[in-house]
Amino acid sequence: VSLGRHWQVALAAAFVCLLVATIGFTGGLFALHYRSYYAQWHEPALTVAWSIQFVHTVATAFYQFIVLGIRLYFPLGFIALAVASIWFARQQR
């Protein structure tokens, strides 16, 4: 493992990075879906009101994904995340 650190350090880093990336990407897809649905009621693009509506729509989408959608990753997604993290941590650099 790089820099002479134990593989557990790389495992923890890989686990956290993959977790954040997966949740962020999927939450972003939720946000795009919400944005496309609510766009018909939003103000014209690139105005102050539109910016506020956009931020609140994206925040709501992420919140609803965390509350309702993240459970879909358990248990198989969590196992896949752990396996991918272990594989990544054990790779020689």
C-alpha positions as CSV (number, residue, x, y, z in Angstrom):
1,V,0.0,0.0,0.0
2,S,1.3,3.4,-0.8
3,L,3.3,5.6,1.6
4,G,3.9,2.6,3.9
5,R,0.5,2.9,5.5
6,H,-1.5,-0.1,6.6
7,W,-4.1,-1.3,4.2
8,Q,-6.8,-0.5,6.8
9,V,-6.2,3.2,6.2
10,A,-6.7,2.7,2.4
11,L,-9.8,0.6,3.2
12,A,-11.4,3.4,5.3
13,A,-10.6,6.0,2.7
14,A,-11.9,3.9,-0.2
15,F,-15.1,3.1,1.8
16,V,-15.8,6.7,2.6
17,C,-15.0,8.0,-0.9
18,L,-17.1,5.3,-2.6
19,L,-20.0,5.8,-0.2
20,V,-20.0,9.6,-0.7
21,A,-19.6,9.3,-4.5
22,T,-22.4,6.7,-4.8
23,I,-24.8,8.6,-2.6
24,G,-23.9,11.9,-4.2
25,F,-24.3,10.6,-7.8
26,T,-27.6,8.9,-7.1
27,G,-28.9,12.0,-5.1
28,G,-27.9,14.1,-8.1
29,L,-30.0,11.8,-10.4
30,F,-32.9,12.3,-8.0
31,A,-32.3,16.1,-8.2
32,L,-32.4,16.1,-12.0
33,H,-35.6,14.1,-12.0
34,Y,-37.2,16.6,-9.5
35,R,-35.9,19.5,-11.4
36,S,-37.4,18.3,-14.7
37,Y,-40.7,17.7,-13.0
38,Y,-41.0,21.0,-11.2
39,A,-39.5,23.1,-14.0
40,Q,-42.9,23.9,-15.4
41,W,-43.8,25.8,-12.2
42,H,-40.4,27.6,-11.8
43,E,-39.6,31.1,-12.8
44,P,-37.5,31.7,-16.0
45,A,-34.0,30.4,-15.8
46,L,-31.1,32.4,-14.3
47,T,-33.2,34.8,-12.3
48,V,-33.0,35.2,-8.5
49,A,-36.3,33.5,-7.9
50,W,-35.3,30.6,-10.1
51,S,-32.0,30.2,-8.2
52,I,-33.9,30.0,-4.9
53,Q,-36.4,27.5,-6.4
54,F,-33.6,25.5,-7.9
55,V,-31.6,25.3,-4.6
56,H,-34.7,24.3,-2.7
57,T,-35.7,21.7,-5.3
58,V,-32.2,20.1,-5.2
59,A,-32.1,20.2,-1.4
60,T,-35.5,18.6,-1.2
61,A,-34.5,15.9,-3.7
62,F,-31.4,15.0,-1.7
63,Y,-33.3,15.0,1.5
64,Q,-36.0,12.7,0.1
65,F,-33.3,10.4,-1.4
66,I,-31.6,10.1,2.0
67,V,-34.9,9.4,3.8
68,L,-36.6,7.2,1.3
69,G,-34.2,6.0,-1.3
70,I,-31.0,5.1,0.5
71,R,-32.6,2.0,2.0
72,L,-32.6,0.5,-1.5
73,Y,-28.9,0.1,-1.2
74,F,-29.1,-2.3,1.8
75,P,-28.1,-5.0,2.1
76,L,-26.6,-5.8,-1.4
77,G,-25.3,-2.3,-2.0
78,F,-23.5,-2.2,1.3
79,I,-21.9,-5.6,0.6
80,A,-20.8,-4.4,-2.8
81,L,-19.4,-1.3,-1.3
82,A,-17.4,-3.3,1.3
83,V,-16.1,-5.7,-1.4
84,A,-15.1,-2.8,-3.7
85,S,-13.4,-1.0,-0.8
86,I,-11.4,-4.1,0.2
87,W,-10.4,-4.7,-3.4
88,F,-9.3,-1.1,-3.9
89,A,-7.4,-1.1,-0.6
90,R,-5.5,-4.3,-1.4
91,Q,-4.3,-3.1,-4.8
92,Q,-0.6,-2.5,-5.2
93,R,0.4,1.1,-6.1
